[in-house]
């Protein structure tokens, strides 16, 4: 006896938008494994999502929810967009062979639950920081302010800002590790 053929479900435009918002960090992380600069990553992710939108009618899913199949599909598009971007930038032929790109894709998919737990834990740990530390972290890593700018803002020396950021990073790392252990990872 053969097993029944799974039903294929089309993806609506609304579902597409929700899935992009929910999983963009995964696409971006995947692209970051292949691209060196932030501007290249941004461009590849944007091009990938445009191609995915244009090909939305081609995507169907068979699982209860489209999440994992959608992420794999978008990462496949991202793979080709990354290679295309690289070839345009350096005018070279392919530098990653298919086996390596496949391993990167597989690793990204396998590690996704842990990465999501770490991201959630980090967000919670940042919220637990004292207000001054929280402001310093946000200004440095979200606002992209330089250490010199942070020193001027805080009235501290550059050395003191570096030490404070190191102390905060260690504290956040411990908090994330503790949180992840409590979740059973």
Secondary structure, DSSP 8 states (H G I E B T S, - for coil): --------EE--HHHHHHHHHHHHHHHHHHHHTT-SSHHHHHHHHHHHHHHHHHTGGG-EE-SSSSHHHHHHHHHHHHHHHHHHHHHHHH-----S-HHHHHHHHHHHHHHHHHHHHHHHHHHHHHHHS-HHHHHHHHHHHTS---HHHHHHHHT--HHHHHHHHHHHHHHHHHHHHHHHHHTT-
